[in-house]
Amino acid sequence: MNCRSFINVLTGGMSIVGPRPHAVAHNEQYRQLIEGYMLRHKVKPGITGWAQINGWRGETDTLEKMEKRVEFDLEYIREWSVWFDIKIVFLTVFKGFVNKAAY
């Protein structure tokens, strides 16, 4: 977690858990290609998310990768609960220690 993200959480601009924010250029591109893409904006972006702990993190250099990330983001929004957030935080910490390639 970088300092800017932590400050954004403290000021209320981001959550600890939620869909990872995408570049504005991605929003413009993928809103035309992926049904439901903009629904990700119904919740605050997060430092970690359901897509990331399920392996859909890093570069989204193919349409399939972005579709999978959005699929998991929308599942997170549909299934949201405090316990789900706790599970995601726990899994993020656990996978971060186990998988040295995680970021």
Contact map, one row per residue, 1 for C-alpha under 8 A:
1110110000000000000000000000000000000000000000100000000000000000000000000000000000000000000000000000000
1111110000000000000000000000000000000000000000000000000000000000000000000000000000000000000000000000000
1111111000000000000000000000000000000000000000000000000000000000000000000000000000000000000000000000000
0111111100000000000000000000000000000000000000000000000000000000000000000000000000000000000000000000000
1111111110000100000000000000000000000000000000100000000000000000000000000000000000000000000000000000000
1111111111000000000000000000000000000000000000000000000000000000000000000000000000000000000000000000000
0011111111100000000000000000000000000000000000000000000000000000000000000000000000000000000000000000000
0001111111111110000000000000000000000000000000000000000000000000000000000000000000000000000000000000000
0000111111111111000000000000000000000000000000000000000000000000000000000000000000000000000000000000000
0000011111111100000000000000000000000000000000000000000000000000000000000000000000000000000000000000000
0000001111111100000000000000000000000000000000000000000000000000000000000000000000000000000000000000000
0000000111111110000000000000000000000000000000000000000000000000000000000000000000000000000000000000000
0000000111111110000000000000000000000000000110000000000000000000000000000000000000000000000000000000000
0000100111111111000000000000000000000000000111100000000000000000000000000000000000000000000000000000000
0000000110011111110000000000000000000000000111100000000000000000000000000000000000000000000000000000000
0000000010000111110000000000000000000000000001110000000000000000000000000000000000000000000000000000000
0000000000000011111000000000000000000000000011111000000000000000000000000000000000001001100000000000000
0000000000000011111100000000000000000000001111111100000000000000000000001001000000000000000000000000000
0000000000000000111110000000000000000001001111111110000000000000000000001000000000000000000000000000000
0000000000000000011111000000000000000000000011111000000000000000000000000000000000000000000000000000000
0000000000000000001111100000000000000000000011000000000000000000000000000000000000000000000000000000000
0000000000000000000111110110000000000000000000000000000000000000000000000000000000000000000000000000000
0000000000000000000011111110000000000000000000000000000000000000000000000000000000000000000000000000000
0000000000000000000001111111000000000000000000000000000000000000000000000000000000000000000000000000000
0000000000000000000000111111100000000000000000000000000000000000000000000000000000000000000000000000000
0000000000000000000001111111110000000000000000000000000000000000000000000000000000000000000000000000000
0000000000000000000001111111111000001100000000000000000000000000000000000000000000000000000000000000000
0000000000000000000000011111111100000000000000000000000000000000000000000000000000000000000000000000000
0000000000000000000000001111111110000000000000000000000000000000000000000000000000000000000000000000000
0000000000000000000000000111111111001000000000000000000000000000000000000000000000000000000000000000000
0000000000000000000000000011111111111100000000000000000000000000000000000000000000000000000000000000000
0000000000000000000000000001111111100000000000000000000000000000000000000000000000000000000000000000000
0000000000000000000000000000111111100000000000000000000000000000000000000000000000000000000000000000000
0000000000000000000000000000011111111000000000000000000000000000001000000000000000000000000000000000000
0000000000000000000000000000001111111000000000000000000000000000000000000000000000000000000000000000000
0000000000000000000000000000001001111111000000000000000000000000000000000000000000000000000000000000000
0000000000000000000000000010011001111111000000000000000000000000000001000000000000000000000000000000000
0000000000000000000000000010001000011111110000000000000000000000000000000000000000000000000000000000000
0000000000000000000000000000000000011111110000000000000000000000000000000100000000000000000000000000000
0000000000000000001000000000000000011111111000000000000000000000000001001100100000000000000000000000000
0000000000000000000000000000000000000111111110000000000000000000000000000000000000000000000000000000000
0000000000000000000000000000000000000111111100000000000000000000000000000000000000000000000000000000000
0000000000000000011000000000000000000001111110000000000000000000000000000000100000000000000000000000000
0000000000001110011000000000000000000000111111000000000000000000000000000000000000000000000000000000000
0000000000001110111110000000000000000000101111100000000000000000000000000000000000000000000000000000000
0000000000000111111110000000000000000000000111111000000000000000000000000000000000000000000000000000000
1000100000000111111100000000000000000000000011111000000000000000000000000000000000000000000000000000000
0000000000000001111100000000000000000000000001111101100000000000000000000000000000000001100100000000000
0000000000000000111100000000000000000000000001111111100000000000000000001001000000000001000000000000000
0000000000000000011000000000000000000000000000011111110000000000000000011001000000000001000000000000000
0000000000000000001000000000000000000000000000001111111110000000000111111000000000000000000000000000000
0000000000000000000000000000000000000000000000011111111110000000000010000000000000000000000000000000000
0000000000000000000000000000000000000000000000011111111110000000000000000000000000000001001100100000000
0000000000000000000000000000000000000000000000000111111100000000000000000000000000000000000000000000000
0000000000000000000000000000000000000000000000000011111110000000000000000000000000000000000000000000000
0000000000000000000000000000000000000000000000000011111111000000100110000000000000000000000000000000000
0000000000000000000000000000000000000000000000000011101111110000000010000000000000000000000000000000000
0000000000000000000000000000000000000000000000000000000111110000000000000000000000000000000000000000001
0000000000000000000000000000000000000000000000000000000011111000000000000000000000000000000000000000000
0000000000000000000000000000000000000000000000000000000011111110110000000000000000000000000000000000000
0000000000000000000000000000000000000000000000000000000000111110110000000000000000000000000000000000000
0000000000000000000000000000000000000000000000000000000000011111110000000000000000000000000000000000000
0000000000000000000000000000000000000000000000000000000000011111111000000000000000000000000000000000000
0000000000000000000000000000000000000000000000000000000000000111111100000000000000000000000000000000000
0000000000000000000000000000000000000000000000000000000100011111111110000000000000000000000000000000000
0000000000000000000000000000000000000000000000000000000000011111111111000000000000000000000000000000000
0000000000000000000000000000000001000000000000000000000000000011111111100000000000000000000000000000000
0000000000000000000000000000000000000000000000000010000100000001111111110000000000000000000000000000000
0000000000000000000000000000000000000000000000000011000110000000111111111000000000000000000000000000000
0000000000000000000000000000000000001001000000000010000000000000011111111100000000000000000000000000000
0000000000000000000000000000000000000000000000000010000000000000001111111110000000000000000000000000000
0000000000000000000000000000000000000000000000000110000000000000000111111111000000000000000000000000000
0000000000000000011000000000000000000001000000001110000000000000000011111111100000000000000000000000000
0000000000000000000000000000000000000011000000000000000000000000000001111111110000000000000000000000000
0000000000000000000000000000000000000000000000000000000000000000000000111111111000000000000000000000000
0000000000000000010000000000000000000000000000001100000000000000000000011111111100000000000000000000000
0000000000000000000000000000000000000001001000000000000000000000000000001111111100000000000000000000000
0000000000000000000000000000000000000000000000000000000000000000000000000111111100000000000000000000000
0000000000000000000000000000000000000000000000000000000000000000000000000011111110010000000000000000000
0000000000000000000000000000000000000000000000000000000000000000000000000001111111011000000000000000000
0000000000000000000000000000000000000000000000000000000000000000000000000000001111111000000000000000000
0000000000000000000000000000000000000000000000000000000000000000000000000000000111111100000000000000000
0000000000000000000000000000000000000000000000000000000000000000000000000000000011111110000000000000000
0000000000000000000000000000000000000000000000000000000000000000000000000000001111111111000000000000000
0000000000000000100000000000000000000000000000000000000000000000000000000000000111111111100000000000000
0000000000000000000000000000000000000000000000000000000000000000000000000000000001111111110000000000000
0000000000000000000000000000000000000000000000000000000000000000000000000000000000111111111000000000000
0000000000000000100000000000000000000000000000011100100000000000000000000000000000011111111100000000000
0000000000000000100000000000000000000000000000010000000000000000000000000000000000001111111110000000000
0000000000000000000000000000000000000000000000000000000000000000000000000000000000000111111111000000000
0000000000000000000000000000000000000000000000000000100000000000000000000000000000000011111111100000000
0000000000000000000000000000000000000000000000010000100000000000000000000000000000000001111111110000000
0000000000000000000000000000000000000000000000000000000000000000000000000000000000000000111111111000000
0000000000000000000000000000000000000000000000000000000000000000000000000000000000000000011111111100000
0000000000000000000000000000000000000000000000000000100000000000000000000000000000000000001111111110010
0000000000000000000000000000000000000000000000000000000000000000000000000000000000000000000111111111011
0000000000000000000000000000000000000000000000000000000000000000000000000000000000000000000011111111000
0000000000000000000000000000000000000000000000000000000000000000000000000000000000000000000001111111000
0000000000000000000000000000000000000000000000000000000000000000000000000000000000000000000000111111110
0000000000000000000000000000000000000000000000000000000000000000000000000000000000000000000000011111110
0000000000000000000000000000000000000000000000000000000000000000000000000000000000000000000000000011111
0000000000000000000000000000000000000000000000000000000000000000000000000000000000000000000000110011111
0000000000000000000000000000000000000000000000000000000001000000000000000000000000000000000000010000111
